[in-house]
Each structure stands twice: as C-alpha cells, then as structure tokens.
Amino acid sequence: QAQLVESGGGLVQPWGSLRLSCEASGIPFDVYDMGWYRQAPGKQREMVASINSAFNTSYAESVKGRCTLSRDNPKKTIYLQMRKMSPEDTAVYYCNAKWLARSFWGQGTQVTVSS
C-alpha cells in the first residue's frame, strides 16, 4: 500500500534553513507528481511547492526564491530546502503524491520558526 513518510521538521530560528524529506513506498514513484503543502493553525491547507514527473517545479508566491524542491527517483524521495525562514512559515507540512485520480498524503511534520 502507498505510504509517504516525512522527516526533517522541527524548530528553526528566524532567517534559518531547514530541509524536509518525504520518502514514498508502495507506488510507482516515477510517474507521480509530488508536492509539499502546509497548514497553519486556523488556516486552510495551501500548496508550498510541487514537482511533476518531468521534474518541472512550481512554488507558492510566499516561498518563491526561498525554497528549492527536488526529487530523487531511485530513492523515491523528494526534498524541500527552505531558507530565510520566518514565523509565517510555521505550520504542519504535508507531503502529497498525485497521479491521475490517485492522491496520497503523509502524516505531516511540524515546522516551527521561532527565536
């Protein structure tokens, strides 16, 4: 069965950096479009960054220029490198895998930006 396992969350100081990882299993990873979403308390879940099977990336305006999303197909893993982080980046970050009508979510990892 499909499983997405996120890692790398935690506490980071303002202006710091963090790298999130999401490892997939149970799916033909190469064909899936992958992405990171986040949900802050009291807010709706929003897309942060996505990368499709052709390695094309897309970023939310709020993180453009501060984030880099990459994928390693042999490792079935995506990586989100975040820089110059601010308290507004505090949220639970979720990994998503999507292909045709199929969509899977990870359990989420907490990211807190605070001094």
C-alpha positions as CSV (number, residue, x, y, z in Angstrom):
1,Q,0.0,0.0,0.0
2,A,1.0,3.6,-0.6
3,Q,2.9,5.3,2.2
4,L,4.6,8.7,2.4
5,V,6.9,9.4,5.4
6,E,8.0,12.9,6.1
7,S,11.0,13.9,8.1
8,G,13.2,16.9,8.9
9,G,10.7,19.1,10.7
10,G,11.5,20.9,13.9
11,L,12.3,24.2,15.5
12,V,14.3,26.7,13.5
13,Q,15.3,30.3,14.2
14,P,14.1,33.2,12.0
15,W,16.3,33.5,8.9
16,G,17.4,29.9,9.4
17,S,17.2,27.0,7.0
18,L,15.6,23.6,7.0
19,R,15.3,20.6,4.7
20,L,12.3,18.4,4.6
21,S,12.3,14.9,3.1
22,C,9.5,12.7,2.0
23,E,10.1,9.1,1.2
24,A,7.5,7.1,-0.8
25,S,6.8,3.4,-0.9
26,G,4.2,1.2,-2.5
27,I,3.7,3.4,-5.5
28,P,5.4,3.7,-9.0
29,F,7.2,6.9,-7.8
30,D,8.5,8.0,-11.2
31,V,5.0,8.7,-12.6
32,Y,3.7,10.6,-9.6
33,D,3.6,14.4,-9.3
34,M,4.9,15.2,-5.8
35,G,4.3,18.2,-3.6
36,W,4.5,19.8,-0.2
37,Y,1.5,21.5,1.4
38,R,1.3,23.2,4.7
39,Q,-1.4,24.1,7.2
40,A,-1.0,26.7,9.9
41,P,-3.4,26.9,12.9
42,G,-6.7,28.4,11.9
43,K,-5.8,28.4,8.2
44,Q,-6.6,26.3,5.2
45,R,-4.0,23.9,3.8
46,E,-2.0,25.5,1.0
47,M,0.4,24.3,-1.6
48,V,4.0,25.2,-1.0
49,A,5.8,23.6,-3.9
50,S,5.3,20.8,-6.4
51,I,7.4,18.9,-8.9
52,N,5.9,16.8,-11.6
53,S,7.2,13.6,-13.2
54,A,9.1,15.6,-15.8
55,F,10.9,17.5,-12.9
56,N,9.1,20.8,-13.6
57,T,8.7,22.7,-10.3
58,S,6.1,25.2,-9.1
59,Y,6.2,27.4,-6.0
60,A,3.8,29.4,-4.0
61,E,4.5,33.2,-4.2
62,S,5.1,33.2,-0.4
63,V,8.1,30.9,-0.7
64,K,9.4,31.7,-4.3
65,G,13.1,32.4,-4.2
66,R,13.5,30.9,-0.7
67,C,12.6,27.2,-1.4
68,T,14.0,24.6,-3.7
69,L,12.1,21.3,-4.3
70,S,13.9,18.4,-5.8
71,R,13.2,14.7,-6.4
72,D,15.4,11.6,-6.4
73,N,13.6,8.9,-8.3
74,P,15.9,6.0,-7.4
75,K,15.4,6.8,-3.7
76,K,11.7,7.6,-4.2
77,T,12.2,10.8,-2.2
78,I,11.6,14.5,-2.5
79,Y,13.4,17.2,-0.7
80,L,12.3,20.7,0.2
81,Q,15.1,23.1,1.1
82,M,13.8,26.1,2.8
83,R,15.9,29.3,3.5
84,K,15.4,32.6,5.2
85,M,12.5,31.2,7.2
86,S,10.1,33.4,9.1
87,P,7.5,32.8,11.7
88,E,4.9,32.9,8.9
89,D,6.4,29.6,7.7
90,T,5.3,27.9,10.9
91,A,2.9,25.1,10.0
92,V,2.4,21.4,9.7
93,Y,4.0,20.4,6.4
94,Y,2.4,17.5,4.4
95,C,3.8,15.5,1.5
96,N,1.4,14.7,-1.3
97,A,1.7,12.2,-4.2
98,K,-0.7,12.5,-7.1
99,W,-1.3,10.6,-10.3
100,L,-4.4,10.6,-12.4
101,A,-7.3,10.1,-9.8
102,R,-5.0,8.8,-7.1
103,S,-3.7,11.1,-4.3
104,F,-1.9,10.1,-1.1
105,W,-0.9,12.2,1.9
106,G,1.8,11.8,4.5
107,Q,1.1,12.2,8.2
108,G,2.7,15.6,8.4
109,T,5.7,17.1,10.1
110,Q,5.7,20.2,12.3
111,V,7.9,23.1,11.4
112,T,8.1,25.9,13.9
113,V,10.0,29.1,13.3
114,S,10.8,31.0,16.5
115,S,13.6,32.5,18.4
